[in-house]
């Protein structure tokens, strides 16, 4: 048995030695990435060459150095190998700024210097804003810190169990020679900083991080949630370019799949789903204004945000010159997705003493926020139902 273990150990050592030589040879080749033939060579062409050579082929391209005396001759010609690392700082920065996220990840694997450059937050801020800016907000970054702290604790526990298991095995003297200590990793493979934007971006892309956001018309446009927006935890599926949502445990359904990008938004306010929003716009509301109001079925459920339009009071004829609704303490709220005779069509609130109002039969209305941005208003108008609801 001992002879068998020793044979296996020597085989592993030989295999690792061969792989190490191959890796060192590959690394030396990949350092020589890009020659600079002329200053006329455009940044975009340089970008293509960098990505092309990192992904595979000609790793070394020589540049002839011309002596001061004039033309080259066979004996006087010198071959100077240029590296991407020899580029001026500005040229390097221009190239990196034009790389896609996938290309930045590839470049980060070339060497330690490019790894640090390609992980810079200022390079990833642009990519984060372009793809994820509309669906993540301040709450996402707080949830991300909590997510990474939980992962760190879990990894520490796993490492302790791993060390406890292999500690006794590695104490056998033949195995101590060949089993590396747990946690020994090269600097080249070091993990990303937990507070880096690159780490957040990649965790969003691979779907491992369930981030907080809000979903329009949850449960695939179910009639009971039409023209509403609810808080959820979401995970991205890069294969289908859609999301999976986890809602509050209350309600008929708690999960939903295949949610498209246009049904998501970042939470517009920091108010948690179970907390009454402080209304600071009550005296600004007038007929024709667009708003969102919190509503929940009962006090055990979370609030959702429901879209509506401020209407005229019953005592008003609706004429612009005679309307005095904006001076009244009572505000008429209308939800035009419902039929005129529906009990959900209208409700009123009091500007002076507004708080959570309602009943177990009709649900409870909470805080209200006026919509000022045309983009928000047009988003709600874009998901109006084709026909009114009862």
Residue, then its C-alpha position, 0 to 999 in steps of 0.5 A: x500500500x505504501x509503495x502504491x501511494x509513493x508511486x502516485x505521489x511521484x506521478x503527480x509531481x512529474x505531471x505538475x512539473x510538466x504543467x509548470x514548464x508549459x505555463x511558464x513558457x505560455x506566460x513568457x509568450x503572452x507578455x509580448x503582445x503588441x508591437x507599435x509599428x507607427x503612431x499612425x496606427x489607430x487606437x481601434x486597430x490597437x484594440x483589435x490586435x490586443x484582444x486578438x493576440x491575447x485570445x490566441x495567436x501570434x504572440x511575438x511580432x518583431x519591429x526592425x530598428x533602423x540604424x542612424x546611418x540609413x538603410x538596413x543591412x543584414x549584419x546591422x539589423x536589430x530585432x526589437x520585441x515590443x510589449x503591450x506594457x511598453x505603451x505610453x500610459x495614455x495609449x494603454x488607458x485608451x485601449x482598456x477603456x474600449x474593451x468589453x467586459x469579456x475582453x477586460x476579463x481576458x486581459x486581466x489573465x495576462x499578467x499581474x500588471x494588467x490584472x490590476x489595471x483591468x480591475x479598476x473601478x473606473x473601467x467597470x463603472x461605464x459597463x455597470x451603468x450601461x447594462x445594469x444602471x436602470x435596474x439597480x439602485x442604492x439598496x443593491x450595493x447594501x445587499x451586495x455587501x451583506x451577500x459578500x459578508x455571508x459568503x466570507x463567513x461560509x467560506x471560512x467555515x468550509x475552510x476550517x472543515x477542510x483543514x480539519x479533514x486533511x490535517x490528519x491525512x497530511x501528517x503522514x510523512x509521505x503525503x506531507x511532501x506532495x499535498x499542498x497546504x490549503x489556501x496556497x494560491x498564486x498571486x495571479x489567481x488571487x480573488x477579486x476585492x469584494x468591494x470592487x465594481x468588477x466583482x459586483x458586475x460578474x456576480x450579477x452576470x452569473x446569477x449568483x447574486x440575488x439583487x433587490x429590484x421591483x417588477x412591473x405587473x408581477x406574475x406575468x401581468x395577472x389581473x390582480x396586479x395590473x399597473x403595480x410594481x412590487x419588490x422582489x429578489x432577482x437573479x439574472x439568466x445570461x443564457x435567456x437574457x431574462x430574470x427569475x424573481x422571488x417575491x414575499x412569502x405571502x400570496x399565491x405565488x412566490x416565484x416567477x421566471x422569464x421576466x424581461x428587462x423592460x419589466x424591471x426598475x430600481x426602487x425609486x425610494x429607499x422605503x422597505x416593502x413593509x414600511x409606510x412611505x412618508x408622503x411629502x407631496x400631498x399639497x402639490x397634487x392637483x387634477x391630472x398629476x400622475x402618482x404612485x401609491x402604496x397598497x396592500x391586501x392586509x397588514x401582513x402583506x408587503x406594500x406594492x406601488x400602484x399607478x394612478x392619476x389625480x382626478x376631479x372631486x365629485x363637486x367639480x365639473x372638471x372645467x379648468x377655469x372653475x376647478x378648485x380641487x387643488x385647494x381642497x383638503x380632499x384629493x381624488x385618486x383614480x385608477x383608470x385600468x378599472x371600469x368606471x363602476x368598479x369599487x377599485x376605480x376611485x378613492x380619496x385621501x386627506x392632505x392634512x391627516x393622511x396615513x394608512x387608510x382602508x379595510x380588510x375588504x378593500x385593502x390598505x392605502x399607504x404613502x404616495x409619491x408624485x411622478x415628475x419625470x416623463x420617463x416614469x410616466x411613459x413607462x406606466x402608460x406603456x403597460x396600460x392594459x388593452x381593456x379595462x378591468x372589472 
